[in-house]
Amino acid sequence: MLLHLLPRILMIRSWIERTLAAHAKEARSAAAVIETCGFRRLPAYFDAALLGRIRCVAVERVPVPPLASMGLRLFAGFESKHYAGITYGDTYFVDRRYDLTEIEGIGPKIAGLLAANGIGSFSRLAKSRLGELQRILESGGPHFRLADPASWPEQAKLAAASDWAGLRELQGKLSRGRRV
């Protein structure tokens, strides 16, 4: 049985290597994603050396190998699901819908603050009220009070729907999250 699986394992390995190479330029440090995506507890579980090696890539759809076409039909269901993230080697692919820095006016620190307050996805941000966002920013201290969250739910609604063209069009009319 293992001899039967060996060629497929090599095919999967090759697919992973091609996927990593295709996304190498987009990879960011884990430190950037810890703040952005609200993974603040990672340093409590993993040492700094490991976190320093890990790379993260925000993608529209988390890549999974085409196992059925590789002769592993039993795993076809695995391919059809949408995942928040997956790890290949030292690279973690995370669903872009959890990267709030895609929103004009939200940087890594604000994204971390929002995630710490339960707003860690575009769909959740899209449903947020302006008053709630302002309270969260105020709770973060004086440097967060400069941010203007008025356009964030509108941008997040477009991002949650994967309307990236609409999001970029709207963002063309914004400067640091404010309408110009």
C-alpha positions as CSV (number, residue, x, y, z in Angstrom):
1,M,0.0,0.0,0.0
2,L,2.8,2.4,0.9
3,L,4.4,1.8,-2.5
4,H,1.1,2.8,-4.1
5,L,1.1,6.1,-2.1
6,L,4.7,7.1,-2.7
7,P,4.2,8.6,-6.2
8,R,1.2,10.6,-4.9
9,I,3.2,11.9,-2.0
10,L,5.8,13.1,-4.4
11,M,3.1,14.8,-6.5
12,I,1.7,16.5,-3.5
13,R,5.2,17.6,-2.4
14,S,5.9,19.0,-5.9
15,W,2.5,20.9,-5.8
16,I,3.4,22.4,-2.4
17,E,6.8,23.5,-3.7
18,R,5.2,25.2,-6.8
19,T,2.6,26.8,-4.6
20,L,5.3,28.2,-2.2
21,A,7.3,29.5,-5.1
22,A,4.3,31.2,-6.7
23,H,3.6,33.1,-3.5
24,A,7.1,33.8,-2.3
25,K,7.0,37.5,-3.1
26,E,3.8,38.0,-1.2
27,A,5.0,36.3,2.0
28,R,5.3,38.5,5.1
29,S,6.8,37.9,8.5
30,A,4.7,36.2,11.1
31,A,5.1,39.3,13.3
32,A,3.2,41.4,10.8
33,V,0.3,38.9,10.7
34,I,0.2,38.4,14.4
35,E,-1.0,42.0,14.8
36,T,-3.0,42.2,11.6
37,C,-5.0,39.0,12.0
38,G,-5.3,39.1,15.7
39,F,-3.1,36.1,16.4
40,R,-1.6,37.8,19.5
41,R,-1.5,34.5,21.5
42,L,1.0,32.9,19.1
43,P,4.1,34.2,21.0
44,A,2.8,32.5,24.2
45,Y,2.8,29.1,22.4
46,F,5.8,29.4,20.0
47,D,9.3,30.7,20.6
48,A,10.6,33.8,18.9
49,A,13.0,31.8,16.7
50,L,10.2,29.8,15.2
51,L,8.0,32.9,14.7
52,G,11.0,34.6,13.1
53,R,11.2,31.9,10.5
54,I,7.5,31.6,9.7
55,R,6.2,33.4,6.6
56,C,2.5,34.3,6.1
57,V,0.6,34.9,2.9
58,A,-2.9,36.4,2.6
59,V,-4.7,34.8,-0.3
60,E,-8.2,35.1,-1.7
61,R,-8.7,31.3,-1.3
62,V,-6.4,29.1,0.8
63,P,-4.6,26.7,-1.6
64,V,-5.2,23.0,-1.2
65,P,-3.7,20.3,-3.4
66,P,-5.9,18.8,-6.1
67,L,-5.9,15.4,-4.3
68,A,-8.6,13.8,-6.4
69,S,-6.8,14.5,-9.7
70,M,-3.7,13.0,-8.1
71,G,-5.5,9.7,-7.6
72,L,-6.6,10.3,-4.0
73,R,-10.3,10.4,-4.6
74,L,-11.1,9.6,-1.0
75,F,-9.9,13.1,-0.1
76,A,-11.9,15.0,-2.8
77,G,-14.1,16.5,0.0
78,F,-11.0,18.2,1.4
79,E,-10.5,20.1,-1.8
80,S,-14.0,21.6,-2.0
81,K,-14.0,23.3,1.5
82,H,-13.0,26.8,2.3
83,Y,-10.4,27.1,5.0
84,A,-9.3,30.1,7.1
85,G,-5.7,28.9,6.8
86,I,-3.3,26.1,6.1
87,T,0.5,25.6,6.6
88,Y,3.0,24.3,4.1
89,G,6.5,24.0,5.6
90,D,7.3,27.3,7.2
91,T,4.6,29.3,5.3
92,Y,1.1,29.9,6.6
93,F,-1.6,30.8,4.1
94,V,-4.4,32.7,5.6
95,D,-7.7,33.7,4.0
96,R,-7.5,37.3,2.9
97,R,-10.9,38.0,4.5
98,Y,-9.1,38.0,7.9
99,D,-6.5,40.6,6.9
100,L,-8.1,43.8,8.0
101,T,-5.1,45.9,6.7
102,E,-6.8,45.5,3.2
103,I,-9.1,48.3,4.5
104,E,-7.9,51.8,3.8
105,G,-7.1,53.5,7.2
106,I,-6.4,50.2,9.0
107,G,-2.8,49.3,9.7
108,P,-1.4,46.4,11.7
109,K,-1.9,48.0,15.1
110,I,-5.5,49.0,14.5
111,A,-6.2,45.6,13.0
112,G,-4.8,44.0,16.1
113,L,-6.9,46.2,18.3
114,L,-10.0,45.4,16.4
115,A,-9.2,41.6,16.5
116,A,-8.7,41.8,20.2
117,N,-12.2,43.3,20.5
118,G,-13.8,40.6,18.4
119,I,-13.6,42.2,15.0
120,G,-11.3,39.9,13.1
121,S,-13.0,39.5,9.7
122,F,-14.4,41.6,6.9
123,S,-17.9,40.3,7.5
124,R,-17.7,41.2,11.2
125,L,-16.3,44.7,10.4
126,A,-19.0,45.2,7.8
127,K,-21.7,44.7,10.5
128,S,-20.0,47.1,13.0
129,R,-21.5,50.4,13.9
130,L,-19.5,53.6,13.8
131,G,-20.0,54.2,17.6
132,E,-18.7,50.7,18.4
133,L,-15.6,51.3,16.2
134,Q,-14.9,54.7,17.8
135,R,-15.2,53.2,21.3
136,I,-12.7,50.5,20.4
137,L,-10.3,53.0,19.0
138,E,-10.6,55.2,22.1
139,S,-9.9,52.2,24.4
140,G,-6.6,51.7,22.5
141,G,-5.3,55.1,23.7
142,P,-4.7,58.5,22.3
143,H,-2.7,57.5,19.2
144,F,-5.7,55.4,17.9
145,R,-8.1,58.4,18.2
146,L,-6.7,59.9,15.1
147,A,-8.2,57.1,12.9
148,D,-11.5,57.7,11.2
149,P,-13.5,54.5,10.9
150,A,-16.4,56.0,9.0
151,S,-15.7,54.2,5.8
152,W,-14.5,50.9,7.3
153,P,-17.8,49.0,7.3
154,E,-18.5,50.1,3.7
155,Q,-15.1,48.9,2.6
156,A,-15.4,45.7,4.6
157,K,-18.7,44.9,3.0
158,L,-17.1,45.0,-0.4
159,A,-14.1,42.9,0.8
160,A,-16.4,40.3,2.5
161,A,-18.1,39.9,-0.9
162,S,-14.7,39.5,-2.6
163,D,-15.5,42.6,-4.7
164,W,-11.9,43.7,-4.8
165,A,-12.4,45.9,-7.9
166,G,-15.2,47.8,-6.1
167,L,-13.0,48.0,-3.0
168,R,-10.1,49.5,-4.9
169,E,-12.5,51.9,-6.7
170,L,-13.8,53.1,-3.3
171,Q,-10.3,53.3,-1.8
172,G,-9.3,55.5,-4.7
173,K,-11.7,58.1,-3.2
174,L,-10.2,57.8,0.3
175,S,-7.1,59.0,2.0
176,R,-6.2,57.1,5.3
177,G,-9.8,55.9,5.4
178,R,-11.4,59.4,4.9
179,R,-13.3,60.5,1.8
180,V,-11.3,63.1,-0.1
